[in-house]
Amino acid sequence: MGGIDTDRLERARARLGDAVVDPAVWPEIIDQISVAVKATGGVLLPGNGRMPDVPRSAGLDELVKTYFENGWHLRDLRTERGRPLLLKGDKVITDQDIITAQEMRRFAFYNEFLARQGFKWFAAVSFWVDSELWLLSIQRTMREGPFEAIDKCTLSQLSRPLADVAYLSTAVGRIALSSVTNALNLVCQPAIAIDRVGFVLDANAGAEALFDAHIRVKSKRLVERHRLCLGDLVGAAFGLPYLDGIFAITQQLAGGLAARRGYGLQVTQIFRRQQPYVGA
């Protein structure tokens, strides 16, 4: 297998800024990076690997779908062994950093998941969004072969640009949600903006008027008096990909999530970011 095409990789890197303005271009940019490093595709993942609604190149659609639908994200050996190395400061990890050839022949993740779809090798480029670890996970097939030590040096140069773009994307994404939230003041509808991990990003005046000792925002979470995170309940009801958006809230016991759970709060999703900003 030939080495990384550094000129093509640089052209792909130069396009990263486009994703700040238009998150819909992430799959195209990731695909360009993958082509440059002689891989089938790539996917952006939070460090815990447990978020299905993530940008990825078209070549990994089926792999990512199987990864989440069949529960492989809950038994991902790469996440289990690789995350501590990335938290320690490594910019790039490959299979050779976390597993031996003998183990690779034995573990189900490689044989029952990756091998069945023709994949075997990966490299993960780490970057930080505030205090959250994210990865650009690049996947190679058996035929494309493993990443080499020299490749890690080249790939590490993507870490800082990815972090810069993610930081800007976070800011832009929060502004976008906040703008929609505040616009609801015009129709006097209480609303909160919740990101994909359940943090409250903003609340308009109508929502704040409902908050009291029983229902309030605490440590960025919408909590009920029994210390339950209502954002988590919203995620359970709507599904993780649908948590990222604007929710209208009313203090009553009439249908919806509130009636099922027994709380004096009804939550209705009224806006969802179709193309989430990475990190926001």
N, C-alpha and C positions, 0 to 999 in steps of 0.2 A: 504494500500500500504506500502511495506517495505521501509526502509531507504536506503540511498545511500551506495553502495558497495565501501567503501573507498580504499580497496586494488586494486580493478579493476580500479578505477578512477586514482590511482597513476600510474598504468601501462600505462594507456592511456596518462596521462600527460608526462610520460617519453618518449613517442614517438613523442611529438610535434616537437622536433628538426629535425625529418626526413623531415618535410614539408619545411624546409629551402632549402634543397637540391633538393627535388622533390615535387612540389606543388600538383602533382596528388594524393598524399596519404592523402590529407585533408579530403575527404569524409570518408575514412576508419577510420581515427583518430576521427573525429566527431562522427561517429557511435559508436566507442568504448566508448567515453565519455557518449553518450546518454544511452547506455546499462548500464553503471555503475551507472547512476543516475535514472534508471528506467523510461526512456522516449523513445518515438518512434523515435525521431531524433533531429538533430540540424542544424543550418545554420549560417554561418558567414556573417554579414551585416555591412556596414558602418552605423554610427549613424543616418543618415537621412533616412535609409531604402530604398534608391531609386537606387539600382544597381542590375539588374537582373542576371548578370553573376557572381554568388557567389558560393563558395564551400559549399556543404551541404551533409548530409548523404542521402543514397538512399531512406530511409523511408519518406523523406520530398519532394521528387521530384514533386509530384502532387500538394502538398500544395503550394510550392514556385512558381510553374508555374501559378497556379490560382491567387496567390497573386499579381503577376505583370501583367498578361494578363488581369485580370478583374479590374485593377486599385485600388486594396485594399491598395497598398503601398502609395497611395495618401490620403487615409482616414483611416490610421492606428491609432487607439486610443492609442495603446501601445506606439508608437513612440511619439505621441503628448504629452502624459502625462509623459511618462517614461524618455524621453531625458533630460528634465530639472533636474530630480533627479540624472541622471548619470553625467551630466555636473557639478552638485554641488559636486560630489565626491562619490556617492554611487557606490560600486563595483558590487552589484547584486540587481536586482529588480524582483519582481514577480507580478502577477495580483493583489494580495491583497494590494500591495503598491499603486496602481493607480486606482482601481475601486471597488465599493461596489457590493455586491451580487445583490442588486436591479437593479443597472445600468447594470450589466452583462446580466440580463434577458431582458434588453430593447435595448441595442446597436446592430446595424446591424453587426458590425465587429465580434461579438461573435456568433450571431445567424444565419446570412446569409452566413458568410464565414467559421469561424472555426467549428461550430457545424455541418454544412453540410458535413464536411469531418471527423467528429468524434473527433475533437480536442477541447480543452477548456483552458488548463493551460500552462503557460510558466514561464521560468526564463531566464533572460538575464544577462550574465557576461560581464562587460565592460572592455575595455583596449584601450590604446592610441597608435596610430602610428604617430609619430611626433606630429602634432597638430590636427590630425583627430581621432575622436571617432569611435571605432568599437565595435561590439557586437557578442558574441556567444549566439544566441537565441536558447534555448532548449525547445522543444514542447512535451507536454504530452496530451494524449487523455482524454476523460471524465472518462474512466475506470481507467486510471493510477493515476488520482487524482492530487490535487494541491501540489506544493512545500511548505514545512513547513519552519518556521523561522530558525530551526537548519540547514536545507539544505543550506540556504543562506550563512551561515558561512563556510560550506565546499566548496561550489562553488566559494566563493571569493578567495580561494587559487589558482584558475586557472588564475586570472587576470594578475598577474605579469609574469608567464610563457608565456601566450599568447602575452603579450606586447613585451617580449624579442624575441620571435620567429618572430613576425611581424616586429620588427626593423631589424633583420637580413635578413628577406625575402625582405624587401624594398631595402636594400643594394644590395643583390644578384640580385634581379629583375632589378634594374637600371643598374647594371654591364652587365647583359645579353643583355638588349636593347642597351646599349652604345656600346658593342662589335659589334653587328650587324650593328649599324649605322656607326661606324668608318670603318668597313670592306668595306662599299660602296665607300669609298675614292678610293679604288683600281680600281673601274670601273667608277670613275668620275661622280657618280650619286648623286645629292643633296638629302639629306634625313634628316628627323627629327624623334625623338622618342617621342611619345605622350602617356601619361598614360591614365588610364580609366576615369579620371575626367577632361582631357583636358590640363593638365600641360605639357609643353615641358621639357623633361628630358635631352635631348641632341640633338645636331645638328652637322653634319659633316662639313668639310671645304667648300664643294660645296654648302651646304645650306646657310652657313653664308655669302658666296659671293653674294647671292641673296638678302640678307636683306638690306634695306635702310630706308629712312624716311617714305616710304609708307607701307612696310611689314617688320615686325621685331618681335623679342621676347621681351615682356615687362611684368614684374612681372610674369614670367614663362608661359605667354600666347603668342601664335602666333596671332598678331593683325594686322589689316589692318588700313590704315590711318584714317578711319572713326570710329576707336575704336571698331570695331567688332572683336570678338574673333573667328578667323578662326578655332581654335580647336573645338569650339562648332558647327560650321557649318559642320566640318568633322564628328562629332558625329551624327548630325542630318541626314547626308547623308548615313553614313555607319551603324548606329545603335550603341547604347552604348556598347554592348558586343564587337564590332569591333573597338572601339576607341583605345584600348590598343595595340599598336604595332608601326611599322615603316612605315612612309609614304614618298614616293618620291615626290618631289615638283619641278615644273618647272614654269617659269614666262612667261605664254602665255595665249591666249584666244582660246583654241582648245579643245572643248568637256569637259566632266567630270563636276566636281563641279564648276570649275571656270567659265565656259561658262554659266551655269545655274544661277549663282549668279552675274555674271558681273564683277568679279575680275580678275586681271591679274595673277592668280595663279591656277595651276592645281595640284590636290592632288590625288595620287594613292596609295592605300595600297599595300605594297609588303611583309609585314611580320606581323603576329599576334601571340601573345603569347597564345597558346592553353590552357595552365594551368597558369593563372596569379598568381603572387606572392601576397599574402595578403599584402595590404598597398602600393604596388608599382604601 
